[in-house]
Amino acid sequence: MKRWAIGGAAVLAAAGAVGWYGAPRRGPEVVVNAPAAPEPAPPVPAPAAPAILARVVDVTDIDPLLDPPAIPAAEGAAGPVLIAVGYEEPAPAPVVSRDVPPIPPAAADDDVEVAPMPRR
């Protein structure tokens, strides 16, 4: 059965290749009423004048990045204050620990029947 399927697929592939190769080819369609010259493109507007910066920024001065200025403490904040992304918020409430009973040991698996794996 496999030989017939492989042989049939080979015959179909050969017939398709012969049909593709033997098919007549059409050339590009010729437009008779085409304009003699293409229309000129619209003129491109001149670029805008460059903007002048209001002040010069020294990009080599990285001292404030290495040692940032201190952030003032929040008014009315009680307790420790966490600083995150440039703003201040009160610290979260402490986690209350509760007595949790231990997990009981697993039951013995001696009496559990397991089916064997099926074989093919």
Backbone as CSV, one residue per row, in Angstrom:
resi,resn,N_x,N_y,N_z,CA_x,CA_y,CA_z,C_x,C_y,C_z
1,MET,0.829,-1.195,0.000,0.000,0.000,0.000,0.868,1.250,0.000
2,LYS,1.990,1.202,0.759,2.873,2.364,0.817,3.520,2.622,-0.537
3,ARG,3.854,1.537,-1.246,4.491,1.709,-2.549,3.538,2.388,-3.514
4,TRP,2.263,2.018,-3.465,1.283,2.637,-4.365,1.092,4.112,-4.016
5,ALA,1.086,4.445,-2.741,0.908,5.842,-2.326,2.122,6.682,-2.719
6,ILE,3.309,6.136,-2.510,4.519,6.874,-2.874,4.631,7.013,-4.386
7,GLY,4.335,5.934,-5.112,4.375,5.985,-6.570,3.334,6.946,-7.130
8,GLY,2.126,6.940,-6.561,1.077,7.857,-7.016,1.452,9.302,-6.762
9,ALA,2.045,9.588,-5.614,2.470,10.956,-5.314,3.572,11.390,-6.270
10,ALA,4.494,10.493,-6.608,5.557,10.825,-7.549,4.997,11.096,-8.937
11,VAL,4.024,10.288,-9.377,3.405,10.496,-10.689,2.657,11.826,-10.717
12,LEU,1.933,12.148,-9.665,1.213,13.428,-9.606,2.184,14.608,-9.610
13,ALA,3.296,14.499,-8.897,4.287,15.578,-8.872,4.911,15.756,-10.254
14,ALA,5.212,14.650,-10.938,5.782,14.737,-12.284,4.774,15.351,-13.246
15,ALA,3.511,14.960,-13.170,2.489,15.517,-14.054,2.304,17.006,-13.785
16,GLY,2.370,17.411,-12.527,2.254,18.829,-12.196,3.429,19.621,-12.729
17,ALA,4.632,19.078,-12.641,5.820,19.765,-13.147,5.762,19.907,-14.663
18,VAL,5.326,18.860,-15.359,5.207,18.926,-16.820,4.135,19.934,-17.200
19,GLY,3.030,19.952,-16.481,1.961,20.909,-16.767,2.411,22.336,-16.507
20,TRP,3.151,22.542,-15.459,3.638,23.888,-15.140,4.655,24.352,-16.184
21,TYR,5.541,23.436,-16.569,6.559,23.796,-17.540,5.952,24.001,-18.931
22,GLY,4.963,23.223,-19.284,4.394,23.284,-20.622,3.295,24.312,-20.781
23,ALA,2.867,24.973,-19.717,1.788,25.952,-19.824,2.277,27.177,-20.585
24,PRO,1.431,27.742,-21.450,1.857,28.931,-22.195,2.005,30.122,-21.257
25,ARG,2.990,30.942,-21.524,3.258,32.122,-20.711,2.697,33.348,-21.411
26,ARG,2.130,34.238,-20.639,1.634,35.491,-21.194,2.611,36.593,-20.855
27,GLY,2.819,37.490,-21.769,3.700,38.616,-21.544,2.955,39.730,-20.831
28,PRO,3.644,40.809,-20.512,2.975,41.924,-19.848,1.982,42.598,-20.800
29,GLU,0.908,43.080,-20.215,-0.099,43.766,-21.025,0.423,45.135,-21.434
30,VAL,0.169,45.504,-22.681,0.625,46.773,-23.216,-0.543,47.747,-23.191
31,VAL,-0.351,48.911,-22.585,-1.381,49.936,-22.535,-1.149,50.871,-23.721
32,VAL,-2.174,51.024,-24.559,-2.018,51.798,-25.786,-2.110,53.289,-25.508
33,ASN,-3.001,53.726,-24.647,-3.239,55.150,-24.414,-2.468,55.662,-23.204
34,ALA,-1.235,55.295,-23.068,-0.429,55.747,-21.944,0.081,57.157,-22.212
35,PRO,0.214,58.010,-21.192,0.753,59.351,-21.413,2.220,59.273,-21.848
36,ALA,2.633,60.243,-22.648,3.983,60.235,-23.193,5.025,60.480,-22.103
37,ALA,4.771,61.392,-21.182,5.728,61.702,-20.125,4.998,61.705,-18.785
38,PRO,5.656,61.275,-17.742,4.992,61.308,-16.431,4.801,62.743,-15.952
39,GLU,3.774,62.942,-15.141,3.502,64.277,-14.604,4.582,64.643,-13.587
40,PRO,4.983,65.912,-13.552,6.023,66.290,-12.579,5.475,66.218,-11.149
41,ALA,6.351,65.890,-10.229,5.967,65.787,-8.822,5.775,67.190,-8.251
42,PRO,4.871,67.342,-7.264,4.688,68.666,-6.667,5.967,69.084,-5.941
43,PRO,6.224,70.397,-5.870,7.463,70.851,-5.227,7.459,70.531,-3.728
44,VAL,8.621,70.211,-3.216,8.786,69.863,-1.808,8.977,71.161,-1.025
45,PRO,8.196,71.364,0.074,8.367,72.601,0.848,9.733,72.623,1.529
46,ALA,10.242,73.831,1.728,11.539,73.998,2.367,11.449,73.595,3.839
47,PRO,12.514,73.021,4.397,12.466,72.632,5.806,12.405,73.855,6.710
48,ALA,11.808,73.672,7.878,11.678,74.767,8.832,13.054,75.125,9.402
49,ALA,13.173,76.355,9.870,14.434,76.809,10.449,14.698,76.047,11.747
50,PRO,15.950,75.758,12.052,16.240,75.018,13.276,15.895,75.851,14.512
51,ALA,15.410,75.170,15.530,15.041,75.847,16.769,16.296,76.087,17.608
52,ILE,16.353,77.224,18.263,17.490,77.565,19.109,17.109,77.264,20.553
53,LEU,17.987,76.565,21.256,17.717,76.202,22.638,17.762,77.431,23.534
54,ALA,16.895,77.447,24.559,16.845,78.567,25.484,18.089,78.606,26.368
55,ARG,18.609,77.440,26.753,19.813,77.400,27.569,20.620,76.169,27.178
56,VAL,21.875,76.197,27.487,22.760,75.087,27.174,22.795,74.164,28.386
57,VAL,22.667,72.863,28.145,22.687,71.877,29.214,24.014,71.139,29.149
58,ASP,24.707,71.114,30.271,25.979,70.409,30.333,25.684,68.936,30.610
59,VAL,25.901,68.090,29.620,25.584,66.681,29.780,26.711,65.912,30.460
60,THR,27.880,66.545,30.634,28.974,65.842,31.290,28.944,66.007,32.803
61,ASP,28.066,66.852,33.337,27.970,67.050,34.782,27.040,65.968,35.343
62,ILE,27.619,64.857,35.823,26.808,63.753,36.325,26.826,63.654,37.842
63,ASP,27.384,64.658,38.532,27.417,64.629,39.993,26.023,64.528,40.614
64,PRO,24.998,65.278,40.127,23.673,65.113,40.729,23.095,63.713,40.524
65,LEU,23.527,63.023,39.471,23.032,61.665,39.266,23.676,60.690,40.229
66,LEU,24.958,60.900,40.529,25.657,60.000,41.437,25.308,60.270,42.894
67,ASP,25.090,61.532,43.246,24.761,61.912,44.614,23.545,62.833,44.558
68,PRO,22.321,62.283,44.465,21.139,63.128,44.312,20.885,63.936,45.578
69,PRO,20.244,65.095,45.433,19.938,65.902,46.614,18.928,65.185,47.512
70,ALA,18.971,65.499,48.811,18.076,64.850,49.768,16.639,65.301,49.544
71,ILE,15.713,64.381,49.697,14.291,64.689,49.565,13.792,65.100,50.940
72,PRO,13.089,66.233,51.051,12.614,66.659,52.372,11.589,65.671,52.926
73,ALA,11.576,65.563,54.262,10.649,64.641,54.918,9.222,65.130,54.755
74,ALA,8.296,64.189,54.667,6.882,64.537,54.515,6.350,65.092,55.824
75,GLU,5.490,66.072,55.708,4.911,66.665,56.912,3.753,65.800,57.398
76,GLY,3.719,65.529,58.686,2.617,64.777,59.274,2.746,63.279,59.107
77,ALA,3.851,62.793,58.609,4.006,61.353,58.437,4.464,60.752,59.755
78,ALA,3.794,59.696,60.180,4.155,59.042,61.429,4.895,57.755,61.112
79,GLY,6.011,57.548,61.763,6.758,56.316,61.551,7.696,56.424,60.369
80,PRO,8.238,55.295,59.966,9.177,55.309,58.848,8.471,55.655,57.534
81,VAL,9.221,56.249,56.641,8.670,56.669,55.353,9.475,56.002,54.255
82,LEU,8.796,55.366,53.347,9.457,54.751,52.202,9.475,55.746,51.061
83,ILE,10.599,55.851,50.417,10.710,56.765,49.280,10.711,55.916,48.023
84,ALA,9.746,56.173,47.137,9.650,55.403,45.899,9.339,56.328,44.750
85,VAL,10.155,56.314,43.748,9.974,57.034,42.485,9.675,58.509,42.724
86,GLY,10.420,59.153,43.610,10.314,60.590,43.763,9.169,61.083,44.625
87,TYR,8.392,60.248,45.225,7.346,60.716,46.120,7.385,59.875,47.394
88,GLU,6.708,60.357,48.412,6.767,59.673,49.700,5.402,59.111,50.062
89,GLU,5.400,58.004,50.745,4.162,57.386,51.209,4.455,56.700,52.535
90,PRO,3.440,56.561,53.384,3.693,55.922,54.682,4.021,54.434,54.502
91,ALA,4.774,53.911,55.458,5.163,52.505,55.409,3.938,51.628,55.611
92,PRO,3.900,50.449,55.004,2.761,49.551,55.204,2.734,49.038,56.637
93,ALA,1.554,48.619,57.066,1.388,48.095,58.421,2.212,46.826,58.571
94,PRO,2.758,46.584,59.757,3.566,45.369,59.943,2.698,44.119,59.829
95,VAL,3.305,43.055,59.361,2.599,41.786,59.186,2.479,41.109,60.544
96,VAL,1.256,40.714,60.886,1.006,40.045,62.157,1.187,38.548,61.944
97,SER,2.074,37.943,62.728,2.276,36.502,62.575,1.244,35.763,63.417
98,ARG,0.715,34.741,62.835,-0.278,33.912,63.525,0.302,32.504,63.653
99,ASP,-0.144,31.801,64.701,0.314,30.429,64.859,-0.391,29.552,63.835
100,VAL,0.370,28.933,62.971,-0.173,28.066,61.925,0.144,26.636,62.308
101,PRO,-0.874,25.776,62.284,-0.592,24.379,62.637,0.301,23.742,61.572
102,PRO,1.171,22.831,61.972,2.057,22.193,60.993,1.270,21.307,60.032
103,ILE,1.826,21.087,58.879,1.197,20.229,57.879,1.356,18.787,58.330
104,PRO,0.257,18.020,58.319,0.369,16.635,58.775,1.181,15.809,57.763
105,PRO,1.835,14.749,58.233,2.625,13.929,57.317,1.716,13.225,56.310
106,ALA,2.275,12.896,55.176,1.515,12.229,54.124,1.159,10.820,54.548
107,ALA,0.024,10.362,54.049,-0.408,9.001,54.362,0.489,8.022,53.616
108,ALA,0.655,6.861,54.189,1.492,5.837,53.551,0.803,5.361,52.278
109,ASP,1.600,5.185,51.245,1.055,4.763,49.958,1.149,3.257,49.759
110,ASP,1.269,2.491,50.824,1.433,1.047,50.692,0.165,0.377,50.188
111,ASP,-0.999,0.893,50.563,-2.243,0.231,50.201,-2.869,0.773,48.911
112,VAL,-2.197,1.641,48.200,-2.739,2.230,46.966,-2.327,1.353,45.792
113,GLU,-3.326,0.976,44.963,-3.033,0.161,43.782,-2.808,1.088,42.598
114,VAL,-1.773,0.801,41.865,-1.447,1.589,40.681,-1.518,0.673,39.475
115,ALA,-2.270,1.106,38.439,-2.379,0.297,37.232,-1.074,0.361,36.456
116,PRO,-0.673,-0.745,35.846,0.569,-0.715,35.066,0.394,0.120,33.808
117,MET,1.495,0.618,33.316,1.460,1.418,32.096,1.097,0.524,30.915
118,PRO,0.241,1.021,30.018,-0.113,0.179,28.849,1.078,0.041,27.900
119,ARG,1.210,-1.107,27.302,2.298,-1.346,26.367,1.739,-1.360,24.954
120,ARG,2.526,-0.915,24.042,2.061,-0.882,22.642,2.802,-1.886,21.830
